[in-house]
Structure formats: structure tokens, C-alpha cells
Amino acid sequence: MIALVDDLDEKKVSNKSKKTDTKKVAMLRQALVKLWTIHQKRKADNTALRQLMQLDDALLKDMGLSRDKLVSIQNGSSTFNSLVKRTILSDRDQACSTTPLRK
């Protein structure tokens, strides 16, 4: 049986559309927050990279960095996170691989 338009309950139809609109607004808000967070992180990374590039090679070496690593970050072939993780892991591996002193 086909329902006529007059038979539909207008309140049910409007409630359904309000629920969908609310879900869409929540999803849009969530997407915008995520995009804004990514933007802010990139902005902070770019600022940090500019400041690090202004340092001399000796100071970078003392911090465990090299200009080559910074250039690779600038070109996009590497990220700050991967650089930090790699440095932390290599430091940890070096610390764990030390041989105990002989008696």
C-alpha cells in the first residue's frame, strides 16, 4: 500500500531531519577541530624548523642534530616525530648494548 503525503506525521519527519542535521553538524565540527589542530601543529613545526636552521653546525651537533636532517624535514622526506623517535630509539639501543664491566 502506498502512503499518501497527507498520512505522514509531520513531527516525525521534522524530528528525523533535525537528528540528521545535528549529526552532520557534529561531524563537521569534529572535522574542523581536527583540521585546525593539524594546522597549528604544522605552524609550530615550521617555526621550530626556522629557528633550528638559524643555529650553527656546532650547536646543532651538540643537540644531536645535523643540518642534513633539518633539510630532509624541510623537504618533507622526514618529520620531527620520526627524527625524535629515531634518536630516542638509537640512544636507548646504545645504552642497552653496553657490555658490563669485567670483574
Backbone hydrogen bonds, N-H to C=O, Kabsch-Sander energy under -0.5 kcal/mol:
donor,donor_aa,acceptor,acceptor_aa,energy
7,D,4,L,-1.1
8,L,4,L,-0.6
8,L,5,V,-1.0
10,E,8,L,-0.7
13,V,9,D,-1.8
14,S,10,E,-2.4
15,N,11,K,-2.4
16,K,12,K,-2.2
17,S,13,V,-2.0
18,K,14,S,-2.0
19,K,15,N,-2.3
20,T,16,K,-2.2
21,D,17,S,-2.3
22,T,18,K,-2.6
23,K,19,K,-2.3
24,K,20,T,-2.5
25,V,21,D,-2.5
26,A,22,T,-2.2
27,M,23,K,-2.5
28,L,24,K,-2.5
29,R,25,V,-2.6
30,Q,26,A,-2.3
31,A,27,M,-2.3
32,L,28,L,-2.4
33,V,29,R,-2.3
34,K,30,Q,-2.1
35,L,31,A,-2.5
36,W,32,L,-2.5
37,T,33,V,-2.3
38,I,34,K,-2.3
39,H,35,L,-2.5
40,Q,36,W,-2.5
41,K,37,T,-2.2
42,R,38,I,-2.5
43,K,39,H,-2.3
44,A,40,Q,-2.2
45,D,41,K,-2.6
46,N,42,R,-2.6
47,T,43,K,-2.0
48,A,44,A,-2.5
49,L,45,D,-2.6
50,R,46,N,-2.3
51,Q,47,T,-2.1
52,L,48,A,-2.5
53,M,49,L,-2.3
54,Q,50,R,-0.9
55,L,52,L,-1.3
60,L,56,D,-2.0
61,K,57,D,-2.4
62,D,58,A,-2.0
63,M,59,L,-1.4
64,G,61,K,-1.3
65,L,60,L,-3.1
70,L,66,S,-1.7
71,V,67,R,-2.5
72,S,68,D,-2.2
73,I,69,K,-1.8
74,Q,70,L,-2.4
75,N,71,V,-2.5
76,G,72,S,-0.8
77,S,72,S,-1.5
78,S,72,S,-1.3
83,L,79,T,-2.1
84,V,80,F,-2.8
85,K,81,N,-2.8
86,R,82,S,-2.6
87,T,83,L,-2.3
88,I,84,V,-2.8
89,L,85,K,-2.9
90,S,86,R,-2.5
91,D,87,T,-2.4
92,R,88,I,-2.5
93,D,89,L,-2.7
94,Q,90,S,-2.3
95,A,91,D,-2.1
96,C,92,R,-2.2
97,S,93,D,-1.6
98,T,95,A,-0.6
